[in-house]
Amino acid sequence: MNKLNRRNFLKTSVAAGSGLLIARFSHAQEIVTEGDGIAVAMGYAADHTTVDTAKWPKKGGADGAQQQCTTCSLYQAGDDGYGMCPIFAGKRVHAAGWCNGWVPA
């Protein structure tokens, strides 16, 4: 019978932990919808050209036309036209989206 010693325990723990991490991040993450609570509070729009500039004057400013997720310093590019944003904790945002948290890159 195989004895469980410190070395085997650590190897098994590392393998199991790695498997859990791979499983956690390998599937597609949920996409933010405009109706999500934080999205409503931040004025998120999946299409930056549809933002109500009367309600969100930051988007209506001089550089408003260039404001979208891909030009924000918080945006982390992904694939399929979506990326990650720390404002929306673990959810993907549309690359052409916008929210009031936009920060110039």
KOLMARTI-73452 format. One record per residue (C-alpha): chain; z, x, y; residue in three letters; residue number from 1. Coordinates in steps of 0.001 Angstrom, whole numbers. Example, Ala and Ser with C-alpha at 12.3 -4.5 7.8 and 13.67 -1.06 7.14 Angstrom:
KOLMARTI-73452
[marnu A; [7800; 12300; -4500]; ALA; 1]
[marnu A; [7140; 13670; -1060]; SER; 2]
//
This chain:
KOLMARTI-73452
[marnu A; [0; 0; 0]; MET; 1]
[marnu A; [-879; 1266; 3458]; ASN; 2]
[marnu A; [2167; 1979; 5577]; LYS; 3]
[marnu A; [2152; 845; 9179]; LEU; 4]
[marnu A; [2986; 3878; 11249]; ASN; 5]
[marnu A; [2731; 4518; 14969]; ARG; 6]
[marnu A; [-794; 5963; 14769]; ARG; 7]
[marnu A; [-2193; 3022; 12790]; ASN; 8]
[marnu A; [-368; 556; 15029]; PHE; 9]
[marnu A; [-1874; 2107; 18171]; LEU; 10]
[marnu A; [-5380; 2194; 16677]; LYS; 11]
[marnu A; [-5116; -1448; 15654]; THR; 12]
[marnu A; [-3725; -2449; 19051]; SER; 13]
[marnu A; [-6508; -676; 20955]; VAL; 14]
[marnu A; [-9175; -2230; 18734]; ALA; 15]
[marnu A; [-7712; -5713; 19111]; ALA; 16]
[marnu A; [-7282; -5329; 22875]; GLY; 17]
[marnu A; [-10852; -4107; 23275]; SER; 18]
[marnu A; [-12106; -7041; 21249]; GLY; 19]
[marnu A; [-10240; -9483; 23470]; LEU; 20]
[marnu A; [-11627; -7901; 26640]; LEU; 21]
[marnu A; [-15173; -8001; 25315]; ILE; 22]
[marnu A; [-14746; -11632; 24304]; ALA; 23]
[marnu A; [-13278; -12530; 27700]; ARG; 24]
[marnu A; [-16062; -11035; 29793]; PHE; 25]
[marnu A; [-19090; -11341; 27521]; SER; 26]
[marnu A; [-19653; -15051; 28016]; HIS; 27]
[marnu A; [-21156; -16509; 31162]; ALA; 28]
[marnu A; [-18567; -17213; 33799]; GLN; 29]
[marnu A; [-18250; -20623; 35412]; GLU; 30]
[marnu A; [-20312; -21244; 38551]; ILE; 31]
[marnu A; [-18648; -22449; 41761]; VAL; 32]
[marnu A; [-19674; -25945; 42777]; THR; 33]
[marnu A; [-19589; -27224; 46326]; GLU; 34]
[marnu A; [-16972; -29789; 45268]; GLY; 35]
[marnu A; [-14414; -27237; 43991]; ASP; 36]
[marnu A; [-11219; -27266; 46052]; GLY; 37]
[marnu A; [-11496; -23714; 47402]; ILE; 38]
[marnu A; [-15235; -24189; 47962]; ALA; 39]
[marnu A; [-14594; -27248; 50136]; VAL; 40]
[marnu A; [-11916; -25403; 52106]; ALA; 41]
[marnu A; [-14210; -22404; 52653]; MET; 42]
[marnu A; [-17316; -24466; 53457]; GLY; 43]
[marnu A; [-19226; -23038; 50486]; TYR; 44]
[marnu A; [-22858; -24072; 50161]; ALA; 45]
[marnu A; [-25056; -22915; 47286]; ALA; 46]
[marnu A; [-27977; -22784; 49754]; ASP; 47]
[marnu A; [-27046; -21073; 53015]; HIS; 48]
[marnu A; [-29776; -22954; 54919]; THR; 49]
[marnu A; [-27953; -26276; 54376]; THR; 50]
[marnu A; [-24668; -25290; 56068]; VAL; 51]
[marnu A; [-23523; -27677; 58800]; ASP; 52]
[marnu A; [-23379; -25280; 61753]; THR; 53]
[marnu A; [-21531; -27836; 63882]; ALA; 54]
[marnu A; [-18680; -27789; 61377]; LYS; 55]
[marnu A; [-18979; -24056; 60619]; TRP; 56]
[marnu A; [-19913; -22352; 63935]; PRO; 57]
[marnu A; [-19673; -18888; 62372]; LYS; 58]
[marnu A; [-22902; -19666; 60497]; LYS; 59]
[marnu A; [-24503; -20971; 63688]; GLY; 60]
[marnu A; [-23964; -17706; 65570]; GLY; 61]
[marnu A; [-26579; -15128; 66558]; ALA; 62]
[marnu A; [-26636; -13488; 63120]; ASP; 63]
[marnu A; [-26167; -16784; 61250]; GLY; 64]
[marnu A; [-29644; -16806; 59734]; ALA; 65]
[marnu A; [-28900; -13541; 57915]; GLN; 66]
[marnu A; [-25513; -14716; 56616]; GLN; 67]
[marnu A; [-25605; -15385; 52884]; GLN; 68]
[marnu A; [-23705; -14143; 49865]; CYS; 69]
[marnu A; [-26058; -11198; 49250]; THR; 70]
[marnu A; [-25368; -9830; 52744]; THR; 71]
[marnu A; [-21585; -10235; 52441]; CYS; 72]
[marnu A; [-19441; -7179; 51728]; SER; 73]
[marnu A; [-17355; -9185; 49231]; LEU; 74]
[marnu A; [-20324; -10161; 47043]; TYR; 75]
[marnu A; [-20754; -8314; 43746]; GLN; 76]
[marnu A; [-24325; -8722; 42492]; ALA; 77]
[marnu A; [-24821; -10117; 39028]; GLY; 78]
[marnu A; [-27796; -11578; 37236]; ASP; 79]
[marnu A; [-29836; -14798; 37285]; ASP; 80]
[marnu A; [-29379; -15199; 41043]; GLY; 81]
[marnu A; [-25579; -15298; 40840]; TYR; 82]
[marnu A; [-22790; -12820; 41501]; GLY; 83]
[marnu A; [-19024; -12581; 41714]; MET; 84]
[marnu A; [-16856; -13118; 44771]; CYS; 85]
[marnu A; [-13104; -12440; 44855]; PRO; 86]
[marnu A; [-12566; -15494; 47076]; ILE; 87]
[marnu A; [-13506; -17733; 44158]; PHE; 88]
[marnu A; [-11383; -15921; 41541]; ALA; 89]
[marnu A; [-13460; -15436; 38431]; GLY; 90]
[marnu A; [-16275; -17839; 39273]; LYS; 91]
[marnu A; [-19859; -16930; 40082]; ARG; 92]
[marnu A; [-21507; -17841; 43385]; VAL; 93]
[marnu A; [-25167; -18334; 44135]; HIS; 94]
[marnu A; [-26803; -15290; 45751]; ALA; 95]
[marnu A; [-28321; -17483; 48473]; ALA; 96]
[marnu A; [-24981; -19220; 49108]; GLY; 97]
[marnu A; [-22620; -18990; 52057]; TRP; 98]
[marnu A; [-18959; -19603; 52863]; CYS; 99]
[marnu A; [-16740; -19137; 55901]; ASN; 100]
[marnu A; [-15275; -16008; 54296]; GLY; 101]
[marnu A; [-18572; -14159; 54897]; TRP; 102]
[marnu A; [-17974; -10547; 56018]; VAL; 103]
[marnu A; [-20839; -8305; 57197]; PRO; 104]
[marnu A; [-21732; -5545; 54761]; ALA; 105]
//
